[in-house]
Amino acid sequence: MPVSSLASVPGLTSVIVVTANSGPVSLRCVERLLASTAPLTLAVVDNASDDGQVDEIQRRFGADPRLRILRNTRNLGFGPAANQAADSCEGEWLLVLNPDCLVEPDSIARLGAIARAHPQAGVIGVRIVNPDGTPARANRRRDPDLRRALMSLSGLARLQKRWPALAGIEMPPAPAGTVVERVDAVSGACLFLRRDVFVSIGGFDERYFLHCEDLDLCRRVRDAGGEVCHAHAIALVHEQGSSSQRRPLFVSRHKHAGMWRYFRKFDAAAKSPLLRGIVYCGIWTHYWLLAPFKAWRQRPRRSA
């Protein structure tokens, strides 16, 4: 689905939230967004949910002219749904936010201020924290090429401070006092983007269904000459797992498919048929080793 190039409204942020049986937290997410101090529009794109939460969002907030709800009759995947909303967004900025992320009233205004101070930044991420306040994974990442993935998987990346050649995907803590930092990729749970940059690269690659489309987007922004930045001073709570807890096997399958697509698309090692075959076997062996555990988690629970 192409992303159109409508004229942007200066100072406006168009927020996109994609839901898919995301649970009650999506209602809190919308409530927090509509309490923002920054001018915004909010598009909630629902991928065929049956949990009733989008109906509740409509009932509670449907009268707010800033909100529009798009309902799909089937699950299109994250990237296609986000592009669907972005096609008619007019904000100078886009905020693509997971439905289990909770912003503060000034979060968007602060992101806008950072974006104006760093016009070279095509994507800005924030410090994602768990409900207990601990940092979430994947806040600041290097490109996940084969070597770095192996360093992370083997645990050798823990020695990267002494031997930089062992660096993995996750970056070590930034120096104290860092406010905005250039990185390879930020968490897809919260992506603040210049809309003209998003349009120029064609939005999300829709051949990812779920997972790794954020890595792909950050990579293409950088390849187009933009920067990916991490704003350390802005924190958002991520109540992870609202959708994935219901269908862990489904999510795991698409995550592994996303990893395979990203490898084929960007990693120089994929040019070797031998390495490509080894990585393919490794990715899907990992999936099938996890599958029994994921299936056990997904089993119906008996009521007491």
N, C-alpha and C positions, 0 to 999 in steps of 0.2 A: 504494500500500500504506500504510494508516494506521499511525502510530506509537502504540503503546499507552502507557498511563499507569500502569505497574506502580509499586509503592512502591519508593522509592530506598533503597539501603543507604548510610548516611553514611560518608564517607571512602573509598569504593570507586570506582575508575575502571574503566569498561568500555571496553576498547580494541577498535576495529573496523578490520580490515585487509581491503580488497577486492583480490583477485588476479584476473588474467586473463592467463595466460602471462607472468607477471612475472619468471620466471627465478630463478637461484640466489640473487639478493639477497633474495628474499622469505624464504628460509630463515634468512638472517642477521638479517633484520628481526624475525622471530619469536623467534629465540634471544636477541636483545638485549632484547626486551620481557619475556620470561619471566625475565630476570636483573634486572629492575627491583626497586628497594628499596620501592616503593609497593605497597599491596594492589591487585590488579587481576584482572579476567577478560579473556580475549582471545577474540574471535570472528573467525575467518578465513572470509571468504565468497568462494568461488571461482566465477567466471563461466565455467564450461565450458572450463577450461584443458586442454591436451593435452601440456604440457611435463614432466609428472611431478613437479613441485616440491611440489604439495599432498600427493601420496602420500608424499614424503620428509618433509614436515612432520609428517604423521600418524605415520610410522614413528619419527621422532626424538623427538617431543614429545607423542604421543597419550596417554601415560599421565599427563600433567600435568592434574589436575582443573580447572585454571584455563582450559584451552584447549578450545574447541569449533570444529568445522569444518563449515561449511555448503556443500554443493555444488549448484550450479545446472546444469541440463542445457543451458542456453543462456545467452548473454551478456545479462544484464538491463540492463547499464549500471551506472555507478558509484552514482548516487543511489538507485535501487531496491534495489541490493544492500546498501548501507549502512543503509537504512531497514529492510530485512529483518532484519539483525542487531540493530539498535537496538530493534526491537519486543519483544525478550525480554531486553534488558539491564537490570540493576538498579543500576548504579553511580550515585552522586551526580553523577559526571562522566562524560562521554563523550570519548574521544580517537579521532578519525577520522584514521588515519595511512596514508599511501601505503606500499605494500610495498617501495619502494626508499628508505625513510627509516630511518636508524639512530639509535636513541635511546641516551643514556648511562644508566647504572644509576639516577642520581638525577633524570633529566629529568622523569618524571611526578610525583615527590614535589615538585619545585620548582614545577611548573605548578600543583599543588594548593595550595601555599602562596601563590602569587600570586593564585589564584582566591579564596581565603579572604580575602585582604587587599583584594580589589577585587570585592565581591559584586555590583556593578552590571554587571560584565563578563559578557555572555552567551557571547562567543567570545573565546578568547585564541590568538594565533598566536605563533610563535617565529621566531628568526633562522635561516632555511634557508641552508645554505652548500653549495657544490659540493665534490666530493672534494678539490679543490686548496685549499680554504679560502676561496675568493672568495665573496662574497654572491651567492645566486641571485636571479633576477628574481622580481618579484611578491610580495616579502616584505611590503611596505607599499604599499597602493594607494588611490587615490581612486576614487570611483564612475566607471565608464568610460562617461560620457555622450558624445554625439556630438562636442561641442566638444573635450573632453579627448582623445578618440581621435584626432581630426584633428591636434591639437597634437603628440601622440606620434608619429603616423605621418609627419608632415611634418618632424619634427626640431626644430620651433620650441620644444618643451618644454625644450630645452637652455638656453633664454634665460629660463626662468621666474624665476630668482633676481633678474634685473633687472626683468623685466616679469611680475608674478604672473598677469596675465590669460592668459599663454601656458602656464600649468601643464598638464601632461599627466596621464596615469594614474599613473605611478610617482612616488612622493614622493621629495624630495631627502633626503640624510642627516639624521638627527635630531641635535639638539644634543648635544654631548659630555655624558656622564653620565646620559642618559635611561635610565630603567629600564623603565618601562611607559608606553606611549604610546597614546592614542586615535587610531584611524584609521578609514577607511571599510571597508577589507577587508584580509584577510591571506591568506597562501598556503594553498590547499586541501591542500597536501601534509601539513599537520599542523594540525588544528583541535581545540582543547580547549574543550569546551562544557559549560555547565550543562545537565544532562539535562532539567530541568523546562522550560527555555527551548526546547530542541530539540523537546520534545513539544508545547509550546504553539503553536509555529508549524507543526507538522505535518511536521517533518523536512525532508529534501531535496525539492525540486520534481522529481518523477520524469519530467517531460517534457523534462528535459535528459538526454541519454544519457551524454555525457562532455564535461567542460569547461564552465566558467561556472556550474555549480551551486554552487560555493563563493562566488562573487560574489553570487549570488542569495540564498544563505543569510545571508551577512553583512548584506545590505541588509534582509532581512526581520527579522532580529534587531534592527537599529537602528530599523526602522519600528515594532516592537513595544515600544520603550522601553529596550532593552538597549544595551550598549556593545560595540564590537569593539576589542580591545586587542592591542598587539604587545609581547611580552616580549623586550627586547633582550639580556638577559643569558643567555638559553637558546638554544643553537645545536644544530641537528641536521644531519647530513650527508645530502644528497639525491643518491643515485646515479641521476640522471634517465635516463629513456628505456628502462627495462627492458621495458615493453610496447610503447611507441610505436615503438621501433626495428624491431620485427617487422612492424608494420602502419601505417606512417606516413601512407599515403593515407586509411585508415579513420579514424585519429585526427584528421587534418586536417579531414576532412569533418564529423565530429561537433563539432569545435571551432568551425568556422564556423557550424554550425547553432545551437550554443549562443549564440554572439555575436548571431545574428539574434533568437533568442528573448528574450535579456536586453534588447536594444534595444526590442523591441515591448512588453515587459512594464513597463519602468521609465522609459524616456527620453521626456520630454515632446515631443521632436522627432518621435516616432513618430505623434503625432496628426495631423501634416500628411501627406496622401497623397503629395505631391510628395517630401518628405524621406524618407518611408518607402520609396518606390520607388527613390530614389537610393541609400539605404543598402543596400537589398536587392541592387541591382545591384553596388554596391561590394564587399560582403562576398563574393558568389559569383564575381565577376570575380577577386578576390584568390585565392579557392580554386582556380579553374581555371588561373590563372597559375602557382600553386605545384604543381598536380597532376602535370605531367610530371616535375619534380624528385623529388616524393615517390614516384611510380611507379618511377623509376629506382633510388631507394634501396631499394625493396621487391623488386626483381627477384631471382630466385634466384641465388645465387653459385655459380660452378663450383668444385669442389674442385680443389686443385692436383694 
